[in-house]
């Protein structure tokens, strides 16, 4: 292979490595974002429980919030 063909080959390989690295990094970032969503929703469920115990929130409203937050957690883990 001549110098020009070899250079093109290395450019293609470097491009593939870069795109794979970027793709994996995006997946990792998305997973971290999903973990943060799950952590926040779990914290909110805990806070709603405390508000329910202290009488700051009606049980019907608390149940609705908790159900919605549990759905968010389930969807985020897919």
N, CA, C and O atoms as a Tripos MOL2 file, in Angstrom:
@<TRIPOS>MOLECULE
protein
  312   311    78     0     0
PROTEIN
NO_CHARGES

@<TRIPOS>ATOM
      1 N           0.8600   -1.1760    0.0000 N.3       1 UNK1
      2 CA          0.0000    0.0000    0.0000 C.3       1 UNK1
      3 C           0.9000    1.2300    0.0000 C.2       1 UNK1
      4 O           1.8870    1.2870    0.7330 O.2       1 UNK1
      5 N           0.5590    2.1970   -0.8110 N.am      2 UNK2
      6 CA          1.3690    3.4150   -0.8530 C.3       2 UNK2
      7 C           1.0430    4.3220    0.3300 C.2       2 UNK2
      8 O           0.1160    4.0530    1.0950 O.2       2 UNK2
      9 N           1.8050    5.3840    0.4700 N.am      3 UNK3
     10 CA          1.6420    6.2830    1.6150 C.3       3 UNK3
     11 C           0.2740    6.9170    1.6950 C.2       3 UNK3
     12 O          -0.2790    7.0580    2.7860 O.2       3 UNK3
     13 N          -0.2940    7.3090    0.5430 N.am      4 UNK4
     14 CA         -1.6050    7.9660    0.5360 C.3       4 UNK4
     15 C          -2.7090    6.9880    0.9670 C.2       4 UNK4
     16 O          -3.5870    7.3430    1.7530 O.2       4 UNK4
     17 N          -2.6530    5.7620    0.4470 N.am      5 UNK5
     18 CA         -3.6540    4.7570    0.8270 C.3       5 UNK5
     19 C          -3.5690    4.3850    2.2980 C.2       5 UNK5
     20 O          -4.5830    4.1640    2.9600 O.2       5 UNK5
     21 N          -2.3390    4.3200    2.7960 N.am      6 UNK6
     22 CA         -2.1400    3.9920    4.2110 C.3       6 UNK6
     23 C          -2.6890    5.1140    5.0910 C.2       6 UNK6
     24 O          -3.3010    4.8550    6.1270 O.2       6 UNK6
     25 N          -2.4670    6.3560    4.6730 N.am      7 UNK7
     26 CA         -2.9720    7.5010    5.4230 C.3       7 UNK7
     27 C          -4.4990    7.4880    5.4700 C.2       7 UNK7
     28 O          -5.0990    7.7370    6.5160 O.2       7 UNK7
     29 N          -5.1200    7.1960    4.3280 N.am      8 UNK8
     30 CA         -6.5850    7.1100    4.2810 C.3       8 UNK8
     31 C          -7.0670    5.9970    5.2010 C.2       8 UNK8
     32 O          -8.0600    6.1620    5.9110 O.2       8 UNK8
     33 N          -6.3790    4.8840    5.1900 N.am      9 UNK9
     34 CA         -6.7500    3.7680    6.0670 C.3       9 UNK9
     35 C          -6.7080    4.1580    7.5360 C.2       9 UNK9
     36 O          -7.6240    3.8480    8.2960 O.2       9 UNK9
     37 N          -5.6300    4.8450    7.9320 N.am     10 UNK10
     38 CA         -5.5120    5.2640    9.3270 C.3      10 UNK10
     39 C          -6.5590    6.3150    9.6950 C.2      10 UNK10
     40 O          -7.0570    6.3340   10.8200 O.2      10 UNK10
     41 N          -6.8870    7.1800    8.7500 N.am     11 UNK11
     42 CA         -7.9280    8.1890    8.9970 C.3      11 UNK11
     43 C          -9.2700    7.4870    9.2370 C.2      11 UNK11
     44 O         -10.0280    7.8800   10.1230 O.2      11 UNK11
     45 N          -9.5580    6.4520    8.4470 N.am     12 UNK12
     46 CA        -10.8130    5.7070    8.6230 C.3      12 UNK12
     47 C         -10.8270    5.0190    9.9800 C.2      12 UNK12
     48 O         -11.8270    5.0820   10.6960 O.2      12 UNK12
     49 N          -9.7230    4.3610   10.3420 N.am     13 UNK13
     50 CA         -9.6440    3.6790   11.6420 C.3      13 UNK13
     51 C          -9.7950    4.6790   12.7770 C.2      13 UNK13
     52 O         -10.5450    4.4380   13.7220 O.2      13 UNK13
     53 N          -9.0870    5.8010   12.6910 N.am     14 UNK14
     54 CA         -9.1770    6.8340   13.7320 C.3      14 UNK14
     55 C         -10.6040    7.3750   13.8370 C.2      14 UNK14
     56 O         -11.1070    7.6030   14.9370 O.2      14 UNK14
     57 N         -11.2500    7.5790   12.6860 N.am     15 UNK15
     58 CA        -12.6420    8.0440   12.6950 C.3      15 UNK15
     59 C         -13.5790    7.0570   13.3590 C.2      15 UNK15
     60 O         -14.4840    7.4460   14.0970 O.2      15 UNK15
     61 N         -13.3590    5.7720   13.0950 N.am     16 UNK16
     62 CA        -14.2050    4.7490   13.7170 C.3      16 UNK16
     63 C         -13.9900    4.7160   15.2270 C.2      16 UNK16
     64 O         -14.9530    4.6440   15.9910 O.2      16 UNK16
     65 N         -12.7280    4.7700   15.6600 N.am     17 UNK17
     66 CA        -12.4500    4.7710   17.0950 C.3      17 UNK17
     67 C         -13.0740    5.9790   17.7740 C.2      17 UNK17
     68 O         -13.6590    5.8710   18.8520 O.2      17 UNK17
     69 N         -12.9410    7.1390   17.1230 N.am     18 UNK18
     70 CA        -13.4960    8.3660   17.6970 C.3      18 UNK18
     71 C         -15.0100    8.2840   17.7960 C.2      18 UNK18
     72 O         -15.5890    8.6320   18.8250 O.2      18 UNK18
     73 N         -15.6570    7.8200   16.7200 N.am     19 UNK19
     74 CA        -17.1220    7.7490   16.7500 C.3      19 UNK19
     75 C         -17.6010    6.7310   17.7650 C.2      19 UNK19
     76 O         -18.6120    6.9540   18.4300 O.2      19 UNK19
     77 N         -16.8970    5.6190   17.8970 N.am     20 UNK20
     78 CA        -17.2770    4.6260   18.9170 C.3      20 UNK20
     79 C         -17.1040    5.2030   20.3060 C.2      20 UNK20
     80 O         -17.9520    5.0020   21.1760 O.2      20 UNK20
     81 N         -16.0160    5.9180   20.5210 N.am     21 UNK21
     82 CA        -15.7810    6.5380   21.8280 C.3      21 UNK21
     83 C         -16.8420    7.5610   22.1650 C.2      21 UNK21
     84 O         -17.3240    7.6190   23.2970 O.2      21 UNK21
     85 N         -17.2060    8.3660   21.1840 N.am     22 UNK22
     86 CA        -18.2420    9.3770   21.4010 C.3      22 UNK22
     87 C         -19.5780    8.6890   21.6720 C.2      22 UNK22
     88 O         -20.3130    9.0980   22.5710 O.2      22 UNK22
     89 N         -19.8960    7.6560   20.9060 N.am     23 UNK23
     90 CA        -21.1530    6.9270   21.1030 C.3      23 UNK23
     91 C         -21.2370    6.3040   22.4860 C.2      23 UNK23
     92 O         -22.2720    6.3840   23.1480 O.2      23 UNK23
     93 N         -20.1470    5.6830   22.9200 N.am     24 UNK24
     94 CA        -20.1240    5.0640   24.2570 C.3      24 UNK24
     95 C         -20.2210    6.1340   25.3370 C.2      24 UNK24
     96 O         -20.8730    5.9280   26.3610 O.2      24 UNK24
     97 N         -19.5790    7.2700   25.1140 N.am     25 UNK25
     98 CA        -19.6400    8.3520   26.0780 C.3      25 UNK25
     99 C         -21.0680    8.8900   26.2020 C.2      25 UNK25
    100 O         -21.5160    9.2130   27.3020 O.2      25 UNK25
    101 N         -21.7780    8.9850   25.0820 N.am     26 UNK26
    102 CA        -23.1740    9.4500   25.1130 C.3      26 UNK26
    103 C         -24.0500    8.4610   25.8760 C.2      26 UNK26
    104 O         -24.9200    8.8620   26.6480 O.2      26 UNK26
    105 N         -23.8180    7.1750   25.6580 N.am     27 UNK27
    106 CA        -24.5880    6.1540   26.3800 C.3      27 UNK27
    107 C         -24.3040    6.2560   27.8650 C.2      27 UNK27
    108 O         -25.2270    6.1780   28.6760 O.2      27 UNK27
    109 N         -23.0350    6.4310   28.2400 N.am     28 UNK28
    110 CA        -22.6540    6.5470   29.6420 C.3      28 UNK28
    111 C         -23.3110    7.7800   30.2630 C.2      28 UNK28
    112 O         -23.8150    7.7200   31.3850 O.2      28 UNK28
    113 N         -23.3040    8.9020   29.5280 N.am     29 UNK29
    114 CA        -23.9270   10.1290   30.0260 C.3      29 UNK29
    115 C         -25.4240    9.9380   30.2270 C.2      29 UNK29
    116 O         -25.9820   10.4090   31.2180 O.2      29 UNK29
    117 N         -26.0810    9.2480   29.2900 N.am     30 UNK30
    118 CA        -27.5130    9.0060   29.4050 C.3      30 UNK30
    119 C         -27.8070    8.1340   30.6270 C.2      30 UNK30
    120 O         -28.7680    8.3900   31.3530 O.2      30 UNK30
    121 N         -26.9840    7.1030   30.8570 N.am     31 UNK31
    122 CA        -27.1890    6.2310   32.0170 C.3      31 UNK31
    123 C         -27.0180    7.0210   33.3020 C.2      31 UNK31
    124 O         -27.7780    6.8250   34.2510 O.2      31 UNK31
    125 N         -26.0320    7.9140   33.3510 N.am     32 UNK32
    126 CA        -25.8390    8.7420   34.5370 C.3      32 UNK32
    127 C         -27.0360    9.6500   34.7490 C.2      32 UNK32
    128 O         -27.4730    9.8540   35.8820 O.2      32 UNK32
    129 N         -27.5730   10.1980   33.6570 N.am     33 UNK33
    130 CA        -28.7580   11.0420   33.7600 C.3      33 UNK33
    131 C         -29.9530   10.2690   34.2730 C.2      33 UNK33
    132 O         -30.7230   10.7700   35.0920 O.2      33 UNK33
    133 N         -30.1060    9.0390   33.7860 N.am     34 UNK34
    134 CA        -31.2040    8.1970   34.2570 C.3      34 UNK34
    135 C         -31.0440    7.8790   35.7340 C.2      34 UNK34
    136 O         -32.0280    7.8720   36.4740 O.2      34 UNK34
    137 N         -29.8190    7.6160   36.1740 N.am     35 UNK35
    138 CA        -29.5850    7.3480   37.5930 C.3      35 UNK35
    139 C         -29.9660    8.5570   38.4340 C.2      35 UNK35
    140 O         -30.5310    8.4080   39.5170 O.2      35 UNK35
    141 N         -29.6650    9.7390   37.9480 N.am     36 UNK36
    142 CA        -30.0080   10.9550   38.6830 C.3      36 UNK36
    143 C         -31.5220   11.1390   38.7550 C.2      36 UNK36
    144 O         -32.0480   11.5710   39.7800 O.2      36 UNK36
    145 N         -32.2170   10.8150   37.6790 N.am     37 UNK37
    146 CA        -33.6820   10.8910   37.6740 C.3      37 UNK37
    147 C         -34.2490    9.9300   38.7040 C.2      37 UNK37
    148 O         -35.1390   10.2920   39.4740 O.2      37 UNK37
    149 N         -33.7380    8.7110   38.7210 N.am     38 UNK38
    150 CA        -34.2110    7.6970   39.6730 C.3      38 UNK38
    151 C         -33.9280    8.1460   41.1000 C.2      38 UNK38
    152 O         -34.8050    8.0520   41.9590 O.2      38 UNK38
    153 N         -32.7220    8.6320   41.3680 N.am     39 UNK39
    154 CA        -32.3760    9.0880   42.7210 C.3      39 UNK39
    155 C         -33.2800   10.2220   43.1800 C.2      39 UNK39
    156 O         -33.7380   10.2350   44.3230 O.2      39 UNK39
    157 N         -33.5350   11.1670   42.2920 N.am     40 UNK40
    158 CA        -34.3940   12.3040   42.6460 C.3      40 UNK40
    159 C         -35.8250   11.8400   42.9160 C.2      40 UNK40
    160 O         -36.4460   12.2710   43.8880 O.2      40 UNK40
    161 N         -36.3450   10.9650   42.0600 N.am     41 UNK41
    162 CA        -37.7120   10.4660   42.2500 C.3      41 UNK41
    163 C         -37.8270    9.6870   43.5570 C.2      41 UNK41
    164 O         -38.8230    9.8180   44.2690 O.2      41 UNK41
    165 N         -36.8210    8.8810   43.8770 N.am     42 UNK42
    166 CA        -36.8460    8.1370   45.1450 C.3      42 UNK42
    167 C         -36.8130    9.0890   46.3360 C.2      42 UNK42
    168 O         -37.5140    8.8690   47.3240 O.2      42 UNK42
    169 N         -36.0010   10.1490   46.2490 N.am     43 UNK43
    170 CA        -35.9690   11.1560   47.3140 C.3      43 UNK43
    171 C         -37.3290   11.8230   47.4750 C.2      43 UNK43
    172 O         -37.7960   12.0430   48.5920 O.2      43 UNK43
    173 N         -37.9610   12.1440   46.3410 N.am     44 UNK44
    174 CA        -39.2690   12.7940   46.3930 C.3      44 UNK44
    175 C         -40.3130   11.8960   47.0480 C.2      44 UNK44
    176 O         -41.1580   12.3670   47.8090 O.2      44 UNK44
    177 N         -40.2500   10.5930   46.7470 N.am     45 UNK45
    178 CA        -41.1810    9.6530   47.3800 C.3      45 UNK45
    179 C         -40.9840    9.6790   48.8960 C.2      45 UNK45
    180 O         -41.9530    9.6690   49.6550 O.2      45 UNK45
    181 N         -39.7380    9.7120   49.3240 N.am     46 UNK46
    182 CA        -39.4470    9.7690   50.7620 C.3      46 UNK46
    183 C         -39.9890   11.0590   51.3790 C.2      46 UNK46
    184 O         -40.5820   11.0350   52.4570 O.2      46 UNK46
    185 N         -39.7800   12.1890   50.6860 N.am     47 UNK47
    186 CA        -40.2710   13.4710   51.2000 C.3      47 UNK47
    187 C         -41.7910   13.4830   51.2810 C.2      47 UNK47
    188 O         -42.3560   14.0050   52.2420 O.2      47 UNK47
    189 N         -42.4520   12.9200   50.2910 N.am     48 UNK48
    190 CA        -43.9170   12.8630   50.3030 C.3      48 UNK48
    191 C         -44.3880   12.0220   51.4800 C.2      48 UNK48
    192 O         -45.3830   12.3550   52.1240 O.2      48 UNK48
    193 N         -43.6830   10.9390   51.7640 N.am     49 UNK49
    194 CA        -44.0230   10.1170   52.9380 C.3      49 UNK49
    195 C         -43.9560   10.9180   54.2290 C.2      49 UNK49
    196 O         -44.8280   10.7950   55.0890 O.2      49 UNK49
    197 N         -42.9100   11.7460   54.3640 N.am     50 UNK50
    198 CA        -42.7840   12.5930   55.5620 C.3      50 UNK50
    199 C         -43.9010   13.6340   55.6110 C.2      50 UNK50
    200 O         -44.4660   13.9040   56.6710 O.2      50 UNK50
    201 N         -44.2100   14.2150   54.4500 N.am     51 UNK51
    202 CA        -45.2970   15.2000   54.4060 C.3      51 UNK51
    203 C         -46.6390   14.5620   54.7370 C.2      51 UNK51
    204 O         -47.4850   15.1890   55.3760 O.2      51 UNK51
    205 N         -46.8360   13.3370   54.3120 N.am     52 UNK52
    206 CA        -48.0660   12.6140   54.6160 C.3      52 UNK52
    207 C         -48.1790   12.3550   56.1140 C.2      52 UNK52
    208 O         -49.2370   12.5490   56.7140 O.2      52 UNK52
    209 N         -47.0700   11.9140   56.7090 N.am     53 UNK53
    210 CA        -47.0600   11.6400   58.1560 C.3      53 UNK53
    211 C         -47.3050   12.8980   58.9820 C.2      53 UNK53
    212 O         -47.9490   12.8430   60.0300 O.2      53 UNK53
    213 N         -46.7900   14.0300   58.5090 N.am     54 UNK54
    214 CA        -46.9550   15.2760   59.2650 C.3      54 UNK54
    215 C         -48.2750   15.9750   58.9550 C.2      54 UNK54
    216 O         -48.5880   16.9990   59.5630 O.2      54 UNK54
    217 N         -49.0540   15.4330   58.0140 N.am     55 UNK55
    218 CA        -50.3480   16.0150   57.6990 C.3      55 UNK55
    219 C         -50.2990   17.1740   56.7160 C.2      55 UNK55
    220 O         -51.3000   17.8650   56.5290 O.2      55 UNK55
    221 N         -49.1600   17.3970   56.0880 N.am     56 UNK56
    222 CA        -49.0310   18.4860   55.1290 C.3      56 UNK56
    223 C         -49.6600   18.1530   53.7850 C.2      56 UNK56
    224 O         -49.9710   19.0480   52.9990 O.2      56 UNK56
    225 N         -49.8490   16.8390   53.5160 N.am     57 UNK57
    226 CA        -50.3890   16.4000   52.2300 C.3      57 UNK57
    227 C         -51.4790   15.3740   52.4810 C.2      57 UNK57
    228 O         -51.3390   14.5070   53.3430 O.2      57 UNK57
    229 N         -52.5590   15.4720   51.7310 N.am     58 UNK58
    230 CA        -53.6590   14.5130   51.7890 C.3      58 UNK58
    231 C         -53.1980   13.1720   51.2110 C.2      58 UNK58
    232 O         -52.3690   13.1370   50.3010 O.2      58 UNK58
    233 N         -53.7330   12.0800   51.7340 N.am     59 UNK59
    234 CA        -53.3040   10.7520   51.2960 C.3      59 UNK59
    235 C         -53.6220   10.4820   49.8170 C.2      59 UNK59
    236 O         -52.8660    9.7860   49.1400 O.2      59 UNK59
    237 N         -54.7200   11.0220   49.3230 N.am     60 UNK60
    238 CA        -55.0750   10.8250   47.9130 C.3      60 UNK60
    239 C         -54.0460   11.4850   47.0000 C.2      60 UNK60
    240 O         -53.6110   10.8980   46.0100 O.2      60 UNK60
    241 N         -53.6680   12.7020   47.3440 N.am     61 UNK61
    242 CA        -52.6650   13.4250   46.5580 C.3      61 UNK61
    243 C         -51.3120   12.7200   46.6660 C.2      61 UNK61
    244 O         -50.6130   12.5520   45.6670 O.2      61 UNK61
    245 N         -50.9480   12.3100   47.8830 N.am     62 UNK62
    246 CA        -49.6770   11.6160   48.0880 C.3      62 UNK62
    247 C         -49.6200   10.3260   47.2710 C.2      62 UNK62
    248 O         -48.6030   10.0360   46.6420 O.2      62 UNK62
    249 N         -50.7000    9.5590   47.2760 N.am     63 UNK63
    250 CA        -50.7350    8.3140   46.5060 C.3      63 UNK63
    251 C         -50.5720    8.5770   45.0090 C.2      63 UNK63
    252 O         -49.8810    7.8350   44.3100 O.2      63 UNK63
    253 N         -51.2110    9.6350   44.5310 N.am     64 UNK64
    254 CA        -51.0960    9.9870   43.1080 C.3      64 UNK64
    255 C         -49.6610   10.3670   42.7640 C.2      64 UNK64
    256 O         -49.1150    9.9020   41.7620 O.2      64 UNK64
    257 N         -49.0480   11.2120   43.5950 N.am     65 UNK65
    258 CA        -47.6590   11.6120   43.3560 C.3      65 UNK65
    259 C         -46.7290   10.3950   43.3720 C.2      65 UNK65
    260 O         -45.8720   10.2400   42.5020 O.2      65 UNK65
    261 N         -46.9140    9.5430   44.3700 N.am     66 UNK66
    262 CA        -46.0410    8.3640   44.4950 C.3      66 UNK66
    263 C         -46.2090    7.4350   43.3040 C.2      66 UNK66
    264 O         -45.2230    6.9070   42.7890 O.2      66 UNK66
    265 N         -47.4410    7.2270   42.8610 N.am     67 UNK67
    266 CA        -47.6840    6.3790   41.6860 C.3      67 UNK67
    267 C         -46.9880    6.9540   40.4580 C.2      67 UNK67
    268 O         -46.3450    6.2200   39.7070 O.2      67 UNK67
    269 N         -47.1120    8.2600   40.2510 N.am     68 UNK68
    270 CA        -46.4600    8.8970   39.1070 C.3      68 UNK68
    271 C         -44.9430    8.8080   39.2000 C.2      68 UNK68
    272 O         -44.2780    8.5490   38.1970 O.2      68 UNK68
    273 N         -44.3930    9.0160   40.3780 N.am     69 UNK69
    274 CA        -42.9510    8.9260   40.5550 C.3      69 UNK69
    275 C         -42.4380    7.5010   40.3510 C.2      69 UNK69
    276 O         -41.3600    7.3010   39.7920 O.2      69 UNK69
    277 N         -43.2050    6.5210   40.7980 N.am     70 UNK70
    278 CA        -42.8190    5.1190   40.5740 C.3      70 UNK70
    279 C         -42.8310    4.7810   39.0820 C.2      70 UNK70
    280 O         -41.9960    4.0040   38.6180 O.2      70 UNK70
    281 N         -43.7660    5.3560   38.3320 N.am     71 UNK71
    282 CA        -43.7900    5.1550   36.8800 C.3      71 UNK71
    283 C         -42.5560    5.7880   36.2270 C.2      71 UNK71
    284 O         -41.9750    5.2250   35.2990 O.2      71 UNK71
    285 N         -42.1710    6.9540   36.7190 N.am     72 UNK72
    286 CA        -40.9690    7.6140   36.1970 C.3      72 UNK72
    287 C         -39.7430    6.7440   36.4650 C.2      72 UNK72
    288 O         -38.8910    6.5870   35.5910 O.2      72 UNK72
    289 N         -39.6530    6.1870   37.6460 N.am     73 UNK73
    290 CA        -38.5330    5.3140   37.9900 C.3      73 UNK73
    291 C         -38.5030    4.0930   37.0850 C.2      73 UNK73
    292 O         -37.4440    3.7260   36.5760 O.2      73 UNK73
    293 N         -39.6580    3.4590   36.8770 N.am     74 UNK74
    294 CA        -39.7420    2.2910   36.0220 C.3      74 UNK74
    295 C         -39.3390    2.6220   34.5920 C.2      74 UNK74
    296 O         -38.5740    1.8830   33.9720 O.2      74 UNK74
    297 N         -39.8530    3.7330   34.0670 N.am     75 UNK75
    298 CA        -39.5260    4.1490   32.7000 C.3      75 UNK75
    299 C         -38.0520    4.4890   32.5410 C.2      75 UNK75
    300 O         -37.4580    4.2110   31.4990 O.2      75 UNK75
    301 N         -37.4570    5.0890   33.5680 N.am     76 UNK76
    302 CA        -36.0500    5.4820   33.4960 C.3      76 UNK76
    303 C         -35.1200    4.2900   33.5230 C.2      76 UNK76
    304 O         -33.9960    4.3700   33.0270 O.2      76 UNK76
    305 N         -35.5650    3.1920   34.0900 N.am     77 UNK77
    306 CA        -34.7050    1.9980   34.2010 C.3      77 UNK77
    307 C         -34.8080    1.1050   32.9790 C.2      77 UNK77
    308 O         -34.1080    0.0940   32.9070 O.2      77 UNK77
    309 N         -35.6480    1.4380   32.0230 N.am     78 UNK78
    310 CA        -35.7900    0.6260   30.8080 C.3      78 UNK78
    311 C         -34.6110    0.8000   29.8850 C.2      78 UNK78
    312 O         -34.5680    0.1890   28.8170 O.2      78 UNK78
@<TRIPOS>BOND
     1     1     2 1
     2     2     3 1
     3     3     4 2
     4     3     5 am
     5     5     6 1
     6     6     7 1
     7     7     8 2
     8     7     9 am
     9     9    10 1
    10    10    11 1
    11    11    12 2
    12    11    13 am
    13    13    14 1
    14    14    15 1
    15    15    16 2
    16    15    17 am
    17    17    18 1
    18    18    19 1
    19    19    20 2
    20    19    21 am
    21    21    22 1
    22    22    23 1
    23    23    24 2
    24    23    25 am
    25    25    26 1
    26    26    27 1
    27    27    28 2
    28    27    29 am
    29    29    30 1
    30    30    31 1
    31    31    32 2
    32    31    33 am
    33    33    34 1
    34    34    35 1
    35    35    36 2
    36    35    37 am
    37    37    38 1
    38    38    39 1
    39    39    40 2
    40    39    41 am
    41    41    42 1
    42    42    43 1
    43    43    44 2
    44    43    45 am
    45    45    46 1
    46    46    47 1
    47    47    48 2
    48    47    49 am
    49    49    50 1
    50    50    51 1
    51    51    52 2
    52    51    53 am
    53    53    54 1
    54    54    55 1
    55    55    56 2
    56    55    57 am
    57    57    58 1
    58    58    59 1
    59    59    60 2
    60    59    61 am
    61    61    62 1
    62    62    63 1
    63    63    64 2
    64    63    65 am
    65    65    66 1
    66    66    67 1
    67    67    68 2
    68    67    69 am
    69    69    70 1
    70    70    71 1
    71    71    72 2
    72    71    73 am
    73    73    74 1
    74    74    75 1
    75    75    76 2
    76    75    77 am
    77    77    78 1
    78    78    79 1
    79    79    80 2
    80    79    81 am
    81    81    82 1
    82    82    83 1
    83    83    84 2
    84    83    85 am
    85    85    86 1
    86    86    87 1
    87    87    88 2
    88    87    89 am
    89    89    90 1
    90    90    91 1
    91    91    92 2
    92    91    93 am
    93    93    94 1
    94    94    95 1
    95    95    96 2
    96    95    97 am
    97    97    98 1
    98    98    99 1
    99    99   100 2
   100    99   101 am
   101   101   102 1
   102   102   103 1
   103   103   104 2
   104   103   105 am
   105   105   106 1
   106   106   107 1
   107   107   108 2
   108   107   109 am
   109   109   110 1
   110   110   111 1
   111   111   112 2
   112   111   113 am
   113   113   114 1
   114   114   115 1
   115   115   116 2
   116   115   117 am
   117   117   118 1
   118   118   119 1
   119   119   120 2
   120   119   121 am
   121   121   122 1
   122   122   123 1
   123   123   124 2
   124   123   125 am
   125   125   126 1
   126   126   127 1
   127   127   128 2
   128   127   129 am
   129   129   130 1
   130   130   131 1
   131   131   132 2
   132   131   133 am
   133   133   134 1
   134   134   135 1
   135   135   136 2
   136   135   137 am
   137   137   138 1
   138   138   139 1
   139   139   140 2
   140   139   141 am
   141   141   142 1
   142   142   143 1
   143   143   144 2
   144   143   145 am
   145   145   146 1
   146   146   147 1
   147   147   148 2
   148   147   149 am
   149   149   150 1
   150   150   151 1
   151   151   152 2
   152   151   153 am
   153   153   154 1
   154   154   155 1
   155   155   156 2
   156   155   157 am
   157   157   158 1
   158   158   159 1
   159   159   160 2
   160   159   161 am
   161   161   162 1
   162   162   163 1
   163   163   164 2
   164   163   165 am
   165   165   166 1
   166   166   167 1
   167   167   168 2
   168   167   169 am
   169   169   170 1
   170   170   171 1
   171   171   172 2
   172   171   173 am
   173   173   174 1
   174   174   175 1
   175   175   176 2
   176   175   177 am
   177   177   178 1
   178   178   179 1
   179   179   180 2
   180   179   181 am
   181   181   182 1
   182   182   183 1
   183   183   184 2
   184   183   185 am
   185   185   186 1
   186   186   187 1
   187   187   188 2
   188   187   189 am
   189   189   190 1
   190   190   191 1
   191   191   192 2
   192   191   193 am
   193   193   194 1
   194   194   195 1
   195   195   196 2
   196   195   197 am
   197   197   198 1
   198   198   199 1
   199   199   200 2
   200   199   201 am
   201   201   202 1
   202   202   203 1
   203   203   204 2
   204   203   205 am
   205   205   206 1
   206   206   207 1
   207   207   208 2
   208   207   209 am
   209   209   210 1
   210   210   211 1
   211   211   212 2
   212   211   213 am
   213   213   214 1
   214   214   215 1
   215   215   216 2
   216   215   217 am
   217   217   218 1
   218   218   219 1
   219   219   220 2
   220   219   221 am
   221   221   222 1
   222   222   223 1
   223   223   224 2
   224   223   225 am
   225   225   226 1
   226   226   227 1
   227   227   228 2
   228   227   229 am
   229   229   230 1
   230   230   231 1
   231   231   232 2
   232   231   233 am
   233   233   234 1
   234   234   235 1
   235   235   236 2
   236   235   237 am
   237   237   238 1
   238   238   239 1
   239   239   240 2
   240   239   241 am
   241   241   242 1
   242   242   243 1
   243   243   244 2
   244   243   245 am
   245   245   246 1
   246   246   247 1
   247   247   248 2
   248   247   249 am
   249   249   250 1
   250   250   251 1
   251   251   252 2
   252   251   253 am
   253   253   254 1
   254   254   255 1
   255   255   256 2
   256   255   257 am
   257   257   258 1
   258   258   259 1
   259   259   260 2
   260   259   261 am
   261   261   262 1
   262   262   263 1
   263   263   264 2
   264   263   265 am
   265   265   266 1
   266   266   267 1
   267   267   268 2
   268   267   269 am
   269   269   270 1
   270   270   271 1
   271   271   272 2
   272   271   273 am
   273   273   274 1
   274   274   275 1
   275   275   276 2
   276   275   277 am
   277   277   278 1
   278   278   279 1
   279   279   280 2
   280   279   281 am
   281   281   282 1
   282   282   283 1
   283   283   284 2
   284   283   285 am
   285   285   286 1
   286   286   287 1
   287   287   288 2
   288   287   289 am
   289   289   290 1
   290   290   291 1
   291   291   292 2
   292   291   293 am
   293   293   294 1
   294   294   295 1
   295   295   296 2
   296   295   297 am
   297   297   298 1
   298   298   299 1
   299   299   300 2
   300   299   301 am
   301   301   302 1
   302   302   303 1
   303   303   304 2
   304   303   305 am
   305   305   306 1
   306   306   307 1
   307   307   308 2
   308   307   309 am
   309   309   310 1
   310   310   311 1
   311   311   312 2
@<TRIPOS>SUBSTRUCTURE
     1 UNK1         2 RESIDUE 1 A UNK
     2 UNK2         6 RESIDUE 1 A UNK
     3 UNK3        10 RESIDUE 1 A UNK
     4 UNK4        14 RESIDUE 1 A UNK
     5 UNK5        18 RESIDUE 1 A UNK
     6 UNK6        22 RESIDUE 1 A UNK
     7 UNK7        26 RESIDUE 1 A UNK
     8 UNK8        30 RESIDUE 1 A UNK
     9 UNK9        34 RESIDUE 1 A UNK
    10 UNK10       38 RESIDUE 1 A UNK
    11 UNK11       42 RESIDUE 1 A UNK
    12 UNK12       46 RESIDUE 1 A UNK
    13 UNK13       50 RESIDUE 1 A UNK
    14 UNK14       54 RESIDUE 1 A UNK
    15 UNK15       58 RESIDUE 1 A UNK
    16 UNK16       62 RESIDUE 1 A UNK
    17 UNK17       66 RESIDUE 1 A UNK
    18 UNK18       70 RESIDUE 1 A UNK
    19 UNK19       74 RESIDUE 1 A UNK
    20 UNK20       78 RESIDUE 1 A UNK
    21 UNK21       82 RESIDUE 1 A UNK
    22 UNK22       86 RESIDUE 1 A UNK
    23 UNK23       90 RESIDUE 1 A UNK
    24 UNK24       94 RESIDUE 1 A UNK
    25 UNK25       98 RESIDUE 1 A UNK
    26 UNK26      102 RESIDUE 1 A UNK
    27 UNK27      106 RESIDUE 1 A UNK
    28 UNK28      110 RESIDUE 1 A UNK
    29 UNK29      114 RESIDUE 1 A UNK
    30 UNK30      118 RESIDUE 1 A UNK
    31 UNK31      122 RESIDUE 1 A UNK
    32 UNK32      126 RESIDUE 1 A UNK
    33 UNK33      130 RESIDUE 1 A UNK
    34 UNK34      134 RESIDUE 1 A UNK
    35 UNK35      138 RESIDUE 1 A UNK
    36 UNK36      142 RESIDUE 1 A UNK
    37 UNK37      146 RESIDUE 1 A UNK
    38 UNK38      150 RESIDUE 1 A UNK
    39 UNK39      154 RESIDUE 1 A UNK
    40 UNK40      158 RESIDUE 1 A UNK
    41 UNK41      162 RESIDUE 1 A UNK
    42 UNK42      166 RESIDUE 1 A UNK
    43 UNK43      170 RESIDUE 1 A UNK
    44 UNK44      174 RESIDUE 1 A UNK
    45 UNK45      178 RESIDUE 1 A UNK
    46 UNK46      182 RESIDUE 1 A UNK
    47 UNK47      186 RESIDUE 1 A UNK
    48 UNK48      190 RESIDUE 1 A UNK
    49 UNK49      194 RESIDUE 1 A UNK
    50 UNK50      198 RESIDUE 1 A UNK
    51 UNK51      202 RESIDUE 1 A UNK
    52 UNK52      206 RESIDUE 1 A UNK
    53 UNK53      210 RESIDUE 1 A UNK
    54 UNK54      214 RESIDUE 1 A UNK
    55 UNK55      218 RESIDUE 1 A UNK
    56 UNK56      222 RESIDUE 1 A UNK
    57 UNK57      226 RESIDUE 1 A UNK
    58 UNK58      230 RESIDUE 1 A UNK
    59 UNK59      234 RESIDUE 1 A UNK
    60 UNK60      238 RESIDUE 1 A UNK
    61 UNK61      242 RESIDUE 1 A UNK
    62 UNK62      246 RESIDUE 1 A UNK
    63 UNK63      250 RESIDUE 1 A UNK
    64 UNK64      254 RESIDUE 1 A UNK
    65 UNK65      258 RESIDUE 1 A UNK
    66 UNK66      262 RESIDUE 1 A UNK
    67 UNK67      266 RESIDUE 1 A UNK
    68 UNK68      270 RESIDUE 1 A UNK
    69 UNK69      274 RESIDUE 1 A UNK
    70 UNK70      278 RESIDUE 1 A UNK
    71 UNK71      282 RESIDUE 1 A UNK
    72 UNK72      286 RESIDUE 1 A UNK
    73 UNK73      290 RESIDUE 1 A UNK
    74 UNK74      294 RESIDUE 1 A UNK
    75 UNK75      298 RESIDUE 1 A UNK
    76 UNK76      302 RESIDUE 1 A UNK
    77 UNK77      306 RESIDUE 1 A UNK
    78 UNK78      310 RESIDUE 1 A UNK
